[in-house]
Amino acid sequence: MIKPAQTRRAHTGGVMALGTAALAALALSLSPTGPAASSPKPNRYIGVGKCMNCHSSTDGGDQYAVWKKSKHASAFALLGTDEAKQVGEKLGVGDPQKSDECLQCHVTGHGKPAEAFKRGFDLTQGVQCENCHGPGEQHMRARFRATAMADPVPEGQVPPYVEIPDDEIVKAPARQVCFGCHNSKSPSFKPFCYYERVAKIRHLDPRKPRTKEERAAMLVCGCDTPCPCVDESSADSCGVPPKE
């Protein structure tokens, strides 16, 4: 298992003094000028194992199962196959699973410093959720905090959909994120239609209300002529209106 290096991060008085100190510390932590404001907690990569804890329910769309069935989940393992080694040999790469040139698109967070990963993060899990959605620690903390403050969901009822703030995590990755790796620089690249490809890995929460326009925008373009997307394009659509 390949793991990023990890780093680790009294006097008492009378009851009244202790209570006063505790209240002062609490006030300081809540103050906009206190330590919490000047030293925000890091937003690290947590790994798909942590994402699975909340994103594996059928009612919520089971995003983990969609990822697990995708080629993204086996992206690192693919580099250990004979086929990958043959491709690597032609390019002068000794071991694809140790090559920066290969790993940059076959694992999550490649090239990031050790402190960017939460303990237990496993690089061998391939292209994980955070490749597209960004580091998830802030999102995880926010959801745990919100759940702790909310009223418990009665047994047998489906938890309601909760709208996630835009600044908490990347909710809708741009097309250019895909083209960062799926492009002509890849030795195994083949032209593809973005709409068709993203439909295969779509993992929506069925509880979220969506307008007709929002649903239509997610459909395959529906044109009859081949129109492979090009990675050099700066637009976020292929320019063909989606089918109704």
SVG drawing of the C-alpha trace seen along z (x, -y; Angstrom):
<svg xmlns="http://www.w3.org/2000/svg" viewBox="-40 -41 54 50">
<polyline fill="none" stroke="black" stroke-width="0.4" points="0.0,0.0 1.4,-3.4 0.6,-6.1 1.7,-9.7 4.0,-10.5 2.1,-11.5 2.8,-14.2 1.3,-14.6 0.2,-17.5 -1.7,-23.2 -2.1,-24.7 -5.6,-24.6 -7.2,-27.1 -10.5,-27.3 -13.8,-26.3 -14.7,-29.9 -11.3,-30.7 -11.6,-27.6 -15.1,-28.6 -14.0,-32.1 -11.1,-30.8 -13.3,-28.4 -15.8,-31.1 -13.0,-33.4 -11.5,-30.7 -14.9,-30.0 -15.5,-33.7 -12.1,-34.0 -12.7,-31.1 -16.0,-32.5 -14.6,-36.0 -14.0,-37.0 -10.6,-38.2 -9.7,-35.1 -7.4,-32.2 -10.1,-30.4 -10.4,-33.3 -6.6,-33.8 -5.7,-30.1 -8.4,-28.2 -8.3,-24.5 -6.6,-22.8 -8.8,-21.3 -7.1,-18.0 -7.7,-15.0 -9.6,-12.4 -9.9,-9.5 -12.8,-7.5 -13.1,-5.4 -14.3,-8.5 -16.6,-9.6 -18.2,-6.1 -19.4,-6.6 -22.1,-9.1 -22.3,-8.5 -23.3,-4.8 -27.0,-4.9 -29.5,-3.9 -31.8,-6.8 -29.0,-9.3 -27.9,-7.8 -25.0,-5.5 -22.3,-7.5 -19.6,-5.2 -21.1,-2.2 -21.0,-4.2 -17.3,-5.1 -16.4,-1.5 -17.8,-0.2 -16.0,-2.8 -12.5,-2.6 -11.4,-5.4 -11.4,-3.0 -8.9,-0.8 -6.8,-3.5 -3.7,-2.8 -4.1,1.0 -4.2,0.6 -0.6,-0.8 0.6,2.6 -0.8,4.6 1.4,6.1 -0.3,3.8 0.6,0.7 4.2,1.9 4.5,2.5 3.2,-1.0 5.6,-2.3 8.6,-0.5 7.9,-2.2 8.0,-5.6 11.1,-4.8 9.1,-4.3 10.5,-1.5 7.6,-1.1 4.3,-3.0 3.2,-2.6 6.2,-4.7 6.4,-7.1 5.3,-10.7 4.3,-11.0 1.8,-8.2 0.8,-8.7 -0.3,-12.3 -3.5,-11.0 -3.9,-7.6 -4.0,-8.6 -5.5,-11.4 -3.5,-14.3 -0.2,-13.3 2.5,-15.8 0.8,-17.3 2.8,-17.6 2.3,-15.1 0.4,-17.6 -2.3,-17.8 -3.5,-14.3 -5.4,-13.2 -4.0,-10.1 -5.1,-6.9 -5.4,-8.3 -4.6,-5.5 -3.1,-6.5 -3.6,-3.0 -7.4,-3.6 -6.8,-5.3 -8.8,-8.3 -11.0,-9.0 -13.9,-11.4 -11.5,-14.3 -9.8,-14.2 -12.9,-16.1 -14.5,-17.5 -11.4,-18.7 -10.2,-18.0 -13.1,-16.9 -12.1,-17.4 -13.9,-20.8 -17.1,-19.2 -16.9,-16.3 -16.5,-18.5 -19.4,-20.8 -21.8,-17.8 -20.9,-16.2 -21.5,-19.5 -24.8,-20.1 -26.0,-16.5 -25.2,-16.9 -27.2,-20.1 -30.2,-18.9 -33.2,-17.0 -32.8,-13.2 -34.5,-11.5 -37.3,-9.2 -36.5,-5.5 -37.8,-4.3 -37.8,-7.8 -35.5,-9.0 -33.2,-11.8 -34.2,-15.1 -32.0,-16.5 -29.6,-19.2 -28.3,-21.9 -24.5,-22.2 -22.9,-25.7 -20.9,-26.5 -17.7,-27.2 -17.8,-23.9 -16.7,-21.6 -16.7,-21.5 -20.3,-20.3 -20.2,-20.4 -16.7,-19.9 -16.1,-21.7 -15.4,-19.8 -11.9,-21.1 -11.2,-19.0 -11.8,-15.8 -9.6,-17.2 -6.8,-17.6 -6.0,-13.9 -8.3,-12.8 -6.3,-14.5 -4.0,-13.9 -1.0,-13.8 -2.1,-10.4 -0.5,-7.5 -3.8,-5.6 -6.1,-8.6 -9.0,-8.2 -11.3,-11.0 -14.6,-10.9 -17.9,-12.7 -17.9,-14.4 -21.6,-14.1 -21.6,-10.3 -18.6,-9.7 -19.8,-11.7 -23.2,-10.0 -21.5,-6.7 -20.2,-8.0 -23.0,-10.3 -23.9,-10.0 -26.7,-12.3 -28.7,-12.5 -32.2,-11.6 -33.6,-13.7 -32.4,-17.0 -35.2,-18.9 -34.2,-19.8 -35.8,-21.9 -36.6,-20.6 -33.8,-22.8 -31.3,-21.4 -32.2,-17.8 -32.0,-18.6 -28.5,-20.1 -27.2,-16.8 -28.3,-14.7 -26.2,-13.6 -26.2,-16.2 -28.1,-13.9 -26.4,-15.0 -26.2,-12.5 -22.6,-13.3 -19.5,-12.4 -18.4,-15.4 -15.6,-14.3 -14.7,-17.0 -11.3,-18.4 -9.2,-19.1 -8.0,-22.5 -11.5,-23.9 -12.0,-26.6 -15.8,-26.4 -17.7,-24.3 -20.0,-22.7 -19.7,-21.2 -22.0,-23.8 -24.7,-21.3 -28.1,-21.9 -29.0,-19.0 -31.9,-16.8 -35.3,-17.1"/>
</svg>
